[in-house]
């Protein structure tokens, strides 16, 4: 009976291990999301350049913030795609390619969480800044409830990031002390 149990256990473990490949379509789907971000990036850039003669400083800053926002989102997708794939599916077999990011293969789940929350905080901060910029226009209407919610959400992201960093720091200190706690 133990031989049968051993075979069943090995089969279960092999099935569980192989199931990691079910994540691969998620990472490939993120490539499509990256393509969509590129299209939106190009469309926003082209739309603004169509009105280049009438662009004022505020609209140029808003465009720059929009493009930064999109590029940060793209960076976030790359971090999740590369780190997630390498941490949960398989190592990328690209050798020592000269363009291989230096962090690739070294970002563990904890590092990925920190990069993710930092990117989210930056994206949220840019969205908040984009909301505040038009307020200098006397004709703009301030939706204080919307801005209040945006500030609250941004602060939630910031506090979450700080708490995640503190938890990782505590965990690393506990691991450094070893299993006995000394």
C-alpha positions as CSV (number, residue, x, y, z in Angstrom):
1,X,0.0,0.0,0.0
2,X,2.9,2.4,0.7
3,X,4.2,1.9,-2.8
4,X,0.7,3.0,-4.2
5,X,0.7,5.9,-1.8
6,X,4.2,6.9,-2.9
7,X,3.2,6.8,-6.6
8,X,0.0,8.8,-5.9
9,X,2.0,11.4,-3.9
10,X,4.5,11.7,-6.7
11,X,1.8,12.1,-9.3
12,X,0.0,14.7,-7.2
13,X,3.3,16.6,-6.7
14,X,4.2,16.4,-10.4
15,X,0.7,17.6,-11.4
16,X,0.9,20.5,-8.9
17,X,4.4,21.5,-10.2
18,X,3.3,21.3,-13.8
19,X,0.2,23.5,-13.0
20,X,2.6,26.5,-12.7
21,X,2.4,26.7,-16.5
22,X,-1.2,27.7,-16.2
23,X,0.2,31.1,-15.2
24,X,2.0,31.6,-18.5
25,X,-1.1,32.8,-20.4
26,X,-1.5,35.5,-17.8
27,X,2.0,36.8,-18.5
28,X,1.4,36.6,-22.2
29,X,-1.8,38.5,-21.7
30,X,0.2,41.3,-20.1
31,X,2.2,41.6,-23.3
32,X,-1.1,42.4,-25.0
33,X,-1.9,45.0,-22.3
34,X,1.6,46.5,-22.9
35,X,0.7,46.8,-26.6
36,X,-2.5,48.6,-25.7
37,X,-0.6,51.0,-23.5
38,X,1.8,51.7,-26.4
39,X,-1.2,52.5,-28.6
40,X,-2.7,54.8,-26.0
41,X,0.7,56.4,-25.5
42,X,1.0,57.1,-29.3
43,X,-2.5,58.3,-29.6
44,X,-2.1,60.8,-26.7
45,X,1.2,62.0,-28.1
46,X,-0.2,62.4,-31.6
47,X,-3.4,64.2,-30.4
48,X,-1.3,66.7,-28.5
49,X,1.1,67.3,-31.4
50,X,-1.9,67.9,-33.7
51,X,-2.5,71.1,-31.5
52,X,1.1,72.0,-31.1
53,X,0.5,75.6,-32.1
54,X,-2.0,76.2,-29.3
55,X,-0.4,74.1,-26.5
56,X,0.1,76.1,-23.3
57,X,2.4,75.2,-20.4
58,X,-0.3,73.5,-18.3
59,X,-1.4,71.2,-21.1
60,X,2.2,70.4,-21.9
61,X,2.8,69.4,-18.2
62,X,-0.4,67.4,-18.3
63,X,0.7,65.6,-21.4
64,X,4.1,64.9,-19.8
65,X,2.4,63.5,-16.7
66,X,0.1,61.4,-18.8
67,X,3.0,59.9,-20.7
68,X,5.0,59.3,-17.5
69,X,1.9,57.6,-16.0
70,X,1.6,55.3,-19.0
71,X,5.4,54.5,-19.0
72,X,5.3,53.7,-15.3
73,X,2.3,51.4,-15.9
74,X,4.3,49.8,-18.7
75,X,7.3,49.4,-16.4
76,X,5.0,47.8,-13.8
77,X,3.7,45.3,-16.4
78,X,7.3,44.4,-17.3
79,X,8.3,43.9,-13.7
80,X,5.3,41.7,-13.0
81,X,5.7,39.8,-16.3
82,X,9.5,39.1,-15.9
83,X,9.5,38.6,-12.1
84,X,6.3,36.6,-12.0
85,X,7.3,34.3,-14.8
86,X,10.7,33.7,-13.4
87,X,9.5,33.3,-9.8
88,X,6.5,31.1,-10.5
89,X,6.8,29.5,-13.9
90,X,10.3,29.0,-15.3
91,X,13.6,30.8,-15.7
92,X,13.9,32.7,-19.0
93,X,16.5,31.1,-21.2
94,X,18.0,34.2,-22.7
95,X,21.5,33.7,-21.5
96,X,23.7,36.7,-20.9
97,X,21.9,38.9,-23.4
98,X,23.4,42.4,-23.3
99,X,19.9,43.9,-22.8
100,X,18.9,41.6,-20.0
101,X,17.8,43.9,-17.1
102,X,20.2,43.6,-14.2
103,X,17.4,42.9,-11.7
104,X,16.0,40.0,-13.7
105,X,16.3,36.8,-11.9
106,X,17.2,38.6,-8.6
107,X,13.8,40.0,-7.7
108,X,12.0,37.7,-5.3
109,X,8.4,37.9,-4.4
110,X,9.1,40.4,-1.6
111,X,11.1,42.6,-4.0
112,X,8.3,42.3,-6.6
113,X,5.8,43.4,-4.0
114,X,7.9,46.5,-3.1
115,X,8.4,47.4,-6.8
116,X,4.7,46.9,-7.4
117,X,3.5,49.1,-4.5
118,X,6.1,51.8,-5.4
119,X,4.9,51.9,-8.9
120,X,1.3,52.1,-7.8
121,X,2.1,54.9,-5.4
122,X,3.9,56.8,-8.2
123,X,1.0,56.2,-10.7
124,X,-1.5,57.3,-8.0
125,X,0.5,60.4,-7.2
126,X,0.7,61.4,-10.9
127,X,-3.1,61.0,-11.3
128,X,-3.5,63.2,-8.2
129,X,-1.2,65.8,-9.6
130,X,-3.0,65.8,-12.9
131,X,-6.2,66.4,-11.0
132,X,-4.8,69.3,-9.1
133,X,-3.1,71.1,-12.1
134,X,-6.3,72.4,-13.8
135,X,-7.5,73.8,-10.5
136,X,-5.3,76.9,-11.1
137,X,-7.7,77.7,-13.9
138,X,-10.4,80.0,-12.5
139,X,-13.0,78.5,-14.8
140,X,-12.3,74.9,-13.7
141,X,-14.8,73.4,-11.3
142,X,-13.4,71.6,-8.3
143,X,-15.1,68.3,-7.4
144,X,-13.9,68.2,-3.8
145,X,-15.5,64.9,-3.1
146,X,-13.6,63.3,-6.1
147,X,-10.4,64.9,-5.0
148,X,-10.9,63.8,-1.4
149,X,-11.4,60.2,-2.5
150,X,-8.3,60.4,-4.7
151,X,-6.2,61.7,-1.8
152,X,-7.6,59.0,0.5
153,X,-6.9,56.3,-2.0
154,X,-3.4,57.7,-2.6
155,X,-2.7,57.8,1.1
156,X,-4.0,54.2,1.4
157,X,-1.4,53.1,-1.2
158,X,1.3,55.0,0.6
159,X,0.5,53.6,4.0
160,X,0.1,50.1,2.5
161,X,3.6,50.5,1.0
162,X,5.1,51.6,4.2
163,X,3.4,48.7,6.1
164,X,4.6,46.2,3.5
165,X,8.2,47.6,3.8
166,X,8.0,47.3,7.6
167,X,6.7,43.8,7.5
168,X,9.5,42.8,5.1
169,X,12.1,44.4,7.3
170,X,10.7,42.6,10.4
171,X,10.7,39.3,8.5
172,X,14.3,39.8,7.3
173,X,15.4,40.6,10.9
174,X,13.6,37.5,12.2
175,X,15.2,35.3,9.4
176,X,18.6,36.8,10.2
177,X,18.3,35.7,13.8
178,X,17.6,32.2,12.7
179,X,14.9,29.7,13.9
180,X,15.9,29.9,17.6
181,X,15.3,33.7,17.7
182,X,18.8,34.5,19.1
